[in-house]
Amino acid sequence: MVIKVFDTAPKEGTMKEFSYENKEYFVVKNNGKLFCADNKCPHEDIKLTLGCIKGNSIKCSLHGYSFDLVTGSCSDEDVDRLNTYLVEERNDGVYVEVL
């Protein structure tokens, strides 16, 4: 299902949070491209938006694990991958395909 999450995209290098059906997500604009993922570290129950963007990854503030914004893969092979979602900016807002 594709849903509209924002009227405007986040500014470059910033993250915006949203929730849908009791689940939290974030959208980030990095190098002019939008990415969307779960706003919860797969390793511990902490918001990833408390971390920072480094290159094409988001770094968790708790243990320092990095997750690729495209694939969701983790810097540590023993940690589950992060769920990522298709995101698109249209004339009337930002849309995300949530499962």
C-alpha positions as CSV (number, residue, x, y, z in Angstrom):
1,M,0.0,0.0,0.0
2,V,1.3,3.5,-0.9
3,I,0.5,6.2,1.5
4,K,1.2,10.0,1.6
5,V,3.4,10.8,4.6
6,F,4.4,14.4,4.2
7,D,3.5,17.5,2.2
8,T,7.2,18.3,1.6
9,A,10.4,16.2,1.7
10,P,12.9,16.7,4.5
11,K,15.7,19.1,3.9
12,E,19.0,17.6,2.8
13,G,20.7,15.6,5.6
14,T,17.7,15.6,7.9
15,M,15.2,13.0,9.0
16,K,11.5,13.2,9.5
17,E,9.5,10.6,11.5
18,F,6.0,9.3,10.8
19,S,3.9,6.4,12.1
20,Y,1.4,4.2,10.3
21,E,-0.7,1.5,11.9
22,N,1.3,1.6,15.2
23,K,4.7,1.3,13.5
24,E,7.3,4.0,13.3
25,Y,9.3,5.0,10.2
26,F,11.6,7.7,9.1
27,V,12.4,9.4,5.8
28,V,15.8,11.0,5.1
29,K,17.1,13.0,2.2
30,N,20.7,12.2,1.5
31,N,22.7,13.4,-1.5
32,G,19.4,14.5,-3.0
33,K,17.8,11.1,-2.8
34,L,15.0,10.0,-0.4
35,F,15.2,6.9,1.8
36,C,12.7,5.3,4.2
37,A,13.2,2.7,6.9
38,D,11.8,1.5,10.2
39,N,12.6,3.9,12.9
40,K,13.8,1.1,15.3
41,C,17.1,-0.5,15.4
42,P,16.8,-4.3,14.7
43,H,19.3,-4.9,17.5
44,E,17.7,-2.9,20.3
45,D,14.5,-1.0,20.7
46,I,15.8,2.5,20.1
47,K,14.9,5.1,17.5
48,L,17.4,5.3,14.7
49,T,16.5,9.0,14.3
50,L,18.5,9.5,17.5
51,G,21.6,8.5,15.4
52,C,23.2,10.2,12.4
53,I,23.6,9.8,8.7
54,K,27.1,8.9,7.5
55,G,27.5,8.4,3.8
56,N,24.6,6.1,2.6
57,S,24.1,4.7,6.1
58,I,22.4,5.5,9.3
59,K,24.3,4.9,12.5
60,C,22.5,3.8,15.7
61,S,23.3,5.9,18.7
62,L,23.2,3.0,21.2
63,H,25.8,0.6,19.9
64,G,27.1,2.2,16.8
65,Y,25.8,-0.3,14.3
66,S,25.4,1.2,10.8
67,F,22.6,0.3,8.4
68,D,22.8,0.8,4.6
69,L,19.8,3.0,3.6
70,V,19.4,1.2,0.3
71,T,19.6,-2.5,1.3
72,G,19.1,-2.3,5.1
73,S,22.2,-4.5,5.6
74,C,24.1,-4.0,8.9
75,S,27.8,-3.3,9.4
76,D,27.8,-6.3,11.7
77,E,26.7,-9.6,10.0
78,D,25.2,-10.9,13.3
79,V,22.6,-8.1,13.4
80,D,19.4,-8.4,11.5
81,R,18.9,-6.1,8.5
82,L,16.8,-2.9,8.7
83,N,13.5,-2.9,6.8
84,T,13.7,-0.3,4.1
85,Y,10.8,0.9,1.9
86,L,10.2,2.5,-1.5
87,V,9.8,6.3,-1.1
88,E,8.9,8.8,-3.8
89,E,8.5,12.6,-4.0
90,R,5.6,13.7,-6.1
91,N,4.2,17.2,-6.9
92,D,1.8,17.0,-3.9
93,G,4.1,15.3,-1.3
94,V,6.1,12.4,-0.2
95,Y,4.7,8.8,-0.6
96,V,6.0,5.6,0.9
97,E,5.1,2.0,0.1
98,V,4.5,0.3,3.4
99,L,3.9,-3.4,3.7
